[in-house]
Amino acid sequence: MDVWFLDVGQALSIVLIKDHRAFIYDTGFSFGSFNAADSVIVPFLRSQNVEAVDVLVVSHQDLDHSGGMKALLSSSYVPSVLIQNFTTLDSYGGEQKPCDNSLSFKWQGVSVRALWPMVSTVGTKGNDLSSNDSSCVLLLEYQGHEVLLTGDITARVERTLIEANPDVFEDGVELISVPHHGSRTSSSDRFVKQVKSKWAVVSSGPLNRFRHPNLDVVNRYFNADIKLMNTADEGAVHFAVLSSGQLAYLPQSVEEKSPYWRTIRVRQ
């Protein structure tokens, strides 16, 4: 099984591929008619000889996560199952499901379990969750390896996740998507220490105006001895569960060895 953190700039799209079938978490950006599905995701799926998208999960409504959804649903890769909480699509012919902590299913031998939001908060009027804190958080497990997909949750939800899922955080999670692109409001010291991951991946854009990832966040992962990667520096980040059973990071070779923005990227 392959896990790809696609290079979609200051946005997020993660694609799992197994046996020429795909599971997608978030669809990246949209700016008018320009979007990550048409420009990145669909060409990527074709390059990987993906035959079908089985599941699409859109963590929340913000356009850097949901921006490519409509374009993907209009492409040749219409997913069989759509999981999201913010809209009802009458024209979509597949199965629609909400994301809450009752959600649990198998995909291609991968156990998929939603940790957040709680059932009691989904669709409840008057709940005080922000769009970011409404993000669908998924725990994936395959052959003993766990991957945590976090959307844009803040420290508030991180605390709840730790307290509500001691089984998850007792042994740690091997690979995580860094919450909210490395914002200072997320990746709290407690969360970083208790997640105990080997790798953490930030999806951000080079020279982004938010200055993600925040330097304090970067230092927290460094001090916890967690290898932090950033799509703004690495491009697409690729992991795979190999035939040996090992979860491995597979560096990508690129034609342009030193993109121009690497020489001007400055952190203060």
Secondary structure, DSSP 8 states (H G I E B T S, - for coil): -EEEE---SSS--EEEEETTEEEEE----EETTEEHIIIIIHHHHHHTT--EEEEEE---SSHHHHTTHHHHHTSS---SEEE-SS---TT--SEEE--STT-EEEETTEEEEEEES-GGGTT-TT----TGGG--EEEEEETTEEEEE-TT--HHHHHHHHHH-HHHHHH--SEEE-GGGG-TTSS-HHHHHHH--SEEEE---TT-TT--S-HHHHHHHHHTT-EEEEHHHHSSEEEEE-TTS-EEE-----S-SS-GGGTT----
